[in-house]
Amino acid sequence: MSAPDPDVERFLLSLQARRSPRTVDAYRRDLAALHASRGGPVGDASVDDLERWLAAMRAHGLAASTISRRVSAVRAYFRHLVLIGTRTENPAASLKLPRRGRTLPRALSPAETERLIDAATGSTPRSLRDRALVELLYGAGLRVSEAMGLEKGSVALEERVVRVLGKGGKERLVPLGRPAAEAVRRYLALGRPHLDRRYRPELFLNARGGALTRAGAFLILKKLAERAGLEPGRVHPHLLRHSFATHLLEGGADLRSVQEMLGHADLGTTELYTHVSDRRRRDAYFDAHPHARRKSSQPDRSA
């Protein structure tokens, strides 16, 4: 913003108590965009101001996801103003958002997943950590933020269960397969003690003994993808979560169970993976069935 907006700054300060720094920064940028557009305090905006702002964003060709995110931030800000009595109504409540196409999540095939996991071999502390990380991301379908937030005691090895703190601070228990549990066991016994120079509580540590970061997890998967002969730009932590859900549904798991394991609040989000499974089955059919790609032949006129 050209000049600090005290009302916006107070809103962002209150937001810091319940949102991540990255989310707060995103709100700041989105509110700054409206401030720059109208050349004045965001809190004074009328419905007409917001409609013109929305039209300008569409005219500039901004993605539907960007427009939706900005409007969401503005709505949250005006809800805050209504709550504290500064505004009597939310002028952003009636804004019509562009329709967002729901893209199907991509997933690795089971064979590709095994290649990626097998690429994490070795007996060094970092190799053991990388194996445990990729096994947990795929074996429990964790978000990268959830994996980075795990502590040493988050994985119950005997029961083979992971205690995960998901979005909104909601805790869930996710079962874990034997290979993943064994990878975590080996890392805790033979790898992590050599990395833990600062007595950190986090499960995953970096080479300097600090907590492994999201960027560190992305880099690990990129290196494993190169080693496995996969496209490094295609492989990221969330791809393993997509693969976890897709492979469960392809194996016959029911949708509600997958929703609970993923920690999705909305079943519709989980249903996206059924479309991935349907598409993969269709592709498999056309690739494998002898008559699926039968070439048209000339009719037998002698019959």
N, C-alpha and C positions, 0 to 999 in steps of 0.2 A: 504494500500500500504506500501511496505517496506520503501519507501522514498516519500515524497510529490512530486507530479507532478504539477509544477506551472501552466501549461496550463490547466490541468484538474481542478485545484482549481479555476482558473479564470472563467472557464466555469460554474462550480457549483455556483459561486458567482453571475454570471449573471442570472442563473436559479432561484435563490431565489426570484427574483422580481416578477416572474409570476407563480411559482409552490409552493406547500405546502412543509413544512419541511420534511414530510414523503417521498414525491416524490424525493426531492433532496437527501435524504439519500439513497434511492433505486438506484438512478443514481450513487452515489458515490460507493456503493457496487459492482454494475455491471461493472463499469469501472475499479475498483480495481481487479476484477476477470480476466479481460483481461491483466492488467498490470502484475499480478502475473504469468499468463500463459506464456507470452512472455519474462518476465524478463527485461522489459524496458519500456520507455515512450509509452503510448497508441497512441499518435499522430504520431509516426513513423511507425505504423503498415502498412503492405502492404496487398494486397488482399490475397496473399498466407498465410500470418500470420493469417488472419481472418478465412480463410478456414480451416487451421489446428486447430485453436481454436474451431471452430464450430464442427469439427469432434471429437475433444477430449471431448467436452460436450456431444455429442451423445453417444460416447463410454462409458462414465461414467454413462449413463442412466438418465441424467437430464430430467425432464419433458419438454414437448414441450412448455408449457406456460413459464417456466423459461428461456429456450433458446430464445424464442421470445422476452421476456422482456429485456434480456441482449443485444441482437442484436439491439433492438429498441433504447436502451440507447447509444450504440456505434454509431449508425447511426446519432442520434441527435448530438452527440459530433463532429463527422466529418462534419456534416452540418455547425456547428458553426465554425469549423476551415476553411472551404471553404469560409464562409461568411466574416471572418476577414482577409482572404488572406493568411493564414498559409499553407493551402493545396489547390491544384488546382482542385482536384476531391475527391469524397467520396468513399473510397475503400469498405465500407460496403454496398453500394447501391445494389450490385449484389448478395449479399448473399441469398441463398435459404433457407427459414425457413421451419421447419417441419410443417406438416399439423396438425392443432389443431382441435380435435373433439369438436363440440359445444354441450355441455351438456344442457339438458333441465332444466330450473329452476324449483325448487320444489315450491309447494304452499300448504297452508292449505286449507282444505275444508271450505265452508261457515259456517258449524256447529262448526268446530274447532276454526274458527276465532271469532265467537260469544262467545265461552267459554273463549277464551283468553281475550276478551274485558270485559266480565262479571266478570273476576277474578280481574279486577282493580276497585274494589268497596271500598267505605269508604268516610269519610268526613274530614280526616286529610289533611293538606296541601300537603304532599307527595302522598297520595292516589289520590287526585284530579289532581295532576301533572301527575301521572302515567296513569290515565284514559285519560287525554288530549293527552298525548304522543302516546299511543297505538291507539287512535282514529285518530290522524293525520297521523301516519305512514301508517295505513291501508286506512283511508278515502281519503287521497290525494296521496298515493303512493310515499311518500318522501324517498329519500336516507337519511341515518342517519346523514350524514354531513349536508344535507340541513335542516333537522329538528333542529339540534344543532345550525345552523346559523340563525334561525328565531328570529326576535325581537318582542317586545310586539305588535307593530303595523302591523306585517306581515299578521295577520289574520283579514280580514274585516268581522266582525261577522254578520252585517246586510245583506251584499251582499252574505255572505257565500263563500268567495273566499280567497285563500292563495296566497300570493306573494312570490315566491320561487326564490332564487338565486342558479342556478344550475352550472353544470360544465362549465368552461370557462367564468364564470361571466355572463352567459346568464340568463335573468330573464323570468319567465313564470308565468302565472296565472292558478291556478288549482281550480276548483269548489269543494265545501265541502258539505257533507251531513248534515242534521239537527242534528243528534246525535253527530257528531264530533264538530260542531260549538257550541252546547250546553255544551259539555265537556270542551272546551276551555273557554267558557264564565264563567262557574263555577270556573275553575281554576284561571282565571284572577281576579275574584271577591272575592273568598273565600280562595284560596290556595296560590297563588303567593305573595300577600302582606305579608304573614307571613314568606316567605322564602327570600324576597328581603331586606337583611340587608345592601347591598352595593350599592344600586341604579344601578343595572346592566341593560343594555338594552335587554339582551337575554330573549326570551320567557321562556325557560326551565332553572330552577335553581336547584342546589343541596341543600342538607340539611344545608350546611354552608353558603349559600347565593351566592356562585359562579356559574359560568355557568356550566350547566350539560355537561358532556363529552360523547364521543362515548362509552367509557368503561362503564360509568354510565348507558347509555341507554341499552347496552347489558345486564347488570346485572339486570335492572328492568324487561326486558322481560323474562329473565331466571326465576326470582322469580314468575312472573305471570304465566309462563308455568307450573311450579311446582304446583301452586295453582289450575290451570285449569285441571290438570291431563294429560298434554301433555309432550312429551319428551323435557326436558330443553335444551339438546344439539342440538335439531333440530330447536328450535325457536330463531330467531335473527331478527334485524330490517329489513334486506333486504328480509327476508321471507315474511314480510307483504307487501312489495312493489311488490314482485312476486304475492302474493295473490290478491292484488288490480288489477293488470293487467289481471290476469287469470279470475277473477270473472267478470270484465267488459266485456271481450270478450265472456265469456259464457252467459252473459246477453244480448248480441246482439250489443254491442258498435262497431263502425267501427274502423279499424286498425289505420287510420290516427289520429283520435281523441285521441286514447290511446297513440300513439306516442307523440303527443303534450303534453298530461298530464304528461307523464313520463319524458319528456325532452330528448328523444333519438334523436341524430343527424342522425342515420342510421335506416331506416325503417326495415332493416333486423334484427336488434336487437329486435325490438318489435314483429316481426313475430315469434320469438321463442315461444311466449306465445300462438300463435294459435295452435302449436303442443301440448302444454300442455293441451289446451282445447280439442283438438281432442282425445288425449289419455284418458282424464278423461271421455269424452262421451263414448269412446269405453269400458272403464272399467265399467262404469255404465250400459251399455248395457249387457255385459256378466254377470254382477252380478244380473241383474233384469229381463231380458227377459226369459220367460218360456222355449223357444226353443233354447236359446243361448248356454246352456250347456247340451243339450239333449244327453243322452247316446245312443250310437248305439245299436240297438236291432237286434236280429236275424230276417232275412227276413221270411215272412209268405209264406212257401212253398205250402200251400194248396190253394192259390189263383189261 
